Amino acid sequence: MSRSRSVAGLEILEPLSREEERRLHADIVAGRRARVALVAGVAAPDERRRLSRERHAGDAAESHLLRATLGLVRRRVQERGFRFGDEELEAAGLEGLVNALARFDPARGVRFATYANYWIAKMVNEAIQQQAGVSDAEMRAVLALGRLERHTPALPLTEERVAETLSVTRARAREMLQLYRDVQARRYRAASLPETLERPVAAEEPDAPAWVIDALRRACGADFDLFWQVTFKTASLESLAADRGITRQGMSKRVARLRRAVRESPDAARLEAWFDGR
């Protein structure tokens, strides 16, 4: 099966109309009720056969509805344009789709595709945020620029345009643009510090003067070693999280706080100049 026509090994079917969604969901509801009745134990053989048919029809309807909505998973991943492994993000989007299928209530008057789109986007965004190690506020900034770029693709994202459209200062627009580019490149770095801050080097290689070490220790406190290891890529987030007995997402949030502390420290300008001159 071609990957372009599948997500996580599931074939992408053509989208459904509203009426087709309704018919399938009626079968799904009947199938779920039949499953409950079968588990409860229906004695009459004829009734069990009827319920079994309804259960199988419901399972087939769920599969059809899910695969007919897989195109949304592919689109939500592709429109983000990030250099993450598509498989990872598509798996997150598929999880959102399954959640939507379990929670959907047609009585609310919303199409399933509309409802599922919310859950797909939510899970894909959370996966990107976790892998990039950015805060909630930073992720909102990234998504805002992504929407702006998709709505008017012919216009470049400039500081002036971002500042005017999103009603932020030029300095904030510059910071948002740097963050957006960093996340697209599948790495995050403090927006006001130079690219060399994120350059992979060996653990013993950085020969930093004492004042750099002292400044980073003041900004990071007890997490100085953690900041150093992440900055110079001497350990992965997964291994650092495992060593501390926390989740990768929790470690990403801690690293984001450390980067923000360094960025906002009194020594930020000197640190930027030192890293830039290395």
N, C-alpha and C positions, 0 to 999 in steps of 0.2 A: 504493500500500500504506500503511495507517495506521501511523504511527510507534509507536502503542501496541502494535501486534502485530509489530513488527520491531525488530531491533538491527543497526545499520550496514547497513541495506538488506536484511537477511536475515529471512525470515519466522520467527516463533516458533511452533514446533509443540508439540503436546501432549506432556507428559512421558511417558517410556517406563517400562514395568515392567522388573524385573530380567531376566526371560526375553527380553523384546524387545531389551534391550541386548546380551545374550549372542548372540542370533541375528545382529544387525547386526555385532557385532564379529567373529564368525566370517567373515562376508562381507568385512569390512575386511582381515582377515589374509590371506584367500585372494587378494584383489585386490592386495595389496602383493607377495605372492609372485609373482603372475602378472606384475606390472610388472617385477620383477627378471628373470624368465625371458625376457620379451620384449626387454628391453634387452640381455641376454646373447646373444640371437639364436637362436631356435628355427627350424629349417629347415622342418619339416613344416607345410604350410598348414593342415591340420585342427587341429593342435595350437596354431598361432598364433591361429586363430579362437576356439578354446576359451579360451585365455588372455586374449584380448582381451575376451571376454564376462565373464570373472571380474574383469578389471581394471575394466571399466565398472560392474559390480555392486558392487565394493568402493568405487569413487568415490561411487556413489549412497548406499551405506550410511554412508560418512563424512559426507556432506552431511546425511543424515537424522538421524544421531546428534548432530551438532553443532547443527542447528536445533532439535532436541527438548530440548536442554540450554540454549538461549539464555535461557529464562525465569530461570535462575539468575543470569545476567549482569544482567538487569533488576532482580531482587530485591536483589542485593548492592549495586547502585548506589543504588537507592531507599531501602534501609534505612539507608544512611549519612546521608542527609538533608542533604548538603552542597550549597551553592549553586554548585557547579562546573557547567560545561556538561556535561549528561548524555552528550553525544556523546563527549567526551574520556574520561570514565570508562568508558563502555560499550566504547569501542575498547580500553581497557586490559583490561577483563574478557574481551573477545573474544580478545585475544592470550593470556590465561591459558587460555581454553578450548581454543584451538588447540594450545597447549603440552601440555595434558592429553591431548588426542587423540593426539598424537605419542608420548607417553611411557607411556600406560596399558598395564598388563599385567593381564589378568583373572585370571591364575594367583594373584595375591595375595589373591584372595577379596573384594575391595572393589568395590562398584558403581562404574560410571563416573561417575554423577552425584555420588557422594560424593567421588571423587578429583578431579573437575573443580571442585567447589566450593572446594576448597583453593586451586587455582591461580587461579581467578577472584578470590577474595577477596584473595589475595596481590598480584595485579597491580593491582587497584582500590585497595588500601591504599597501594601504592607510588606510584601516580599522585597520590593525594591528598597524600601526604607530600611529594612533589616539588613540587607546585604550591603547597602551603601553606608550604614552607620550614621544616619542623620536623624535629627530630632523631629518631632511632629511639626513644629513651626517651619523648619527648613524644608521638610517634605511638602508642606503647603505652598511654599515659594516655588519649588521645582514644578509642581503641578500647575501653578498659575502661569508660569512661563511656557509650559508645554501646551496649555490651552491656547495661549496667545499665538504661539508659533503655528499651531494647526489651523486656527481660524483665518489667519492671513499669511499663508506660507510664502507668498511672493515678497513680503516685506521682511528685511533683516531685523533681528533682535538687537537693537542698539540701546545704549544707556538712556538716551533721550526718549526713545519710544516706550521703553519699559517704565521709566519714571512718570511719563505723562499718562500712559494707559492705566497703570496700577496705582497712580497717585502716591508715589513714594519719592524720596529724595534721590538725587543722582548717585550719592554714595551707596544708598541701599540698593539701587538698581544695579550698580556695578558688582556689589556683593552677591546679589541674586543671580546675575549672569554667570559669575565665576562658579558658584555652587552648582548651577544647572549644567555647566560644561563638565564639571568634575563628576557629577553623578552619571552623566551620559558616558563618560570614559570609564565607568565602573570603579571609581575611587573617589573618596571624599577627602578634602583637605580644608583647613581653615582658610576662608576666602581672603583674608588680609595677609597671609603668609605665602611665601613663594613655593613654586613647584618643587624645588629641591628639598623642601621639608619632607616630601613624600617619597624621595628617591630611595629605592632599595639599596642598602649597603650591608656589609657584614657587621656582625654585632660589635666587633672590636675596632672597626674602622673609624667611626667618627672621633676625631681628635678635637673635641670641643674645649675652648678655654673655660677656665673656672667660672667666669661670670655667666656663661651660657648655662652651665649645669646648675648654678645657684638660682638663676632666674626661673628655669624650668621647675626646679624643686619648690620654689616659693609658689609658683602658679599651680602646680599639680599636687603638692603635699605628699601624702603617703603613696599616691599613685604615680609618682615620677617614673619608676621602672616600667610600669605599664605603658605610659605615654611614650617612653623611649623605645620600647620594643615595637609598638604599633607604628611609630613614626618611621623607624628605620627597617621595618619589615623583618625583624629578627624572629617573630613568632606570629602565628595566625590567630585570628579572633577566636576560632574554635578551640585551639589549645589553651589560650589564655582564659577563656570562659571555663573550660574543663578544670583547669588548675584551681580556679576560685569557686567552683561548684555553683556556677550560675549559667543561665542560658546564653546563647549567642546574641539574642536580641538584647538581653540585659547588659552584656558586655559592650555592644554597639552603642547603647545609650550612655554608658559610663565614659566611653572614649569620646563621644560627642561632647559631653560636659567638659572633659579635660581640654579638648581643642578650643572650646569656647573660652575656658578660663585662660588659656595661653593667649588667645586672640585679644582678650579684653584686659590682659595684665599691663602694668605700667611699662614693662620691658618689651612689649610687642614690637615696637618700631625697631629697636636695636636687634632683636632676634631676627626680624625680617631681613635687616641689612646683613647680618652675619650669614644666615642661610643663603641669601642671594649671592654672597661673595665666595661661597665655598667652591 
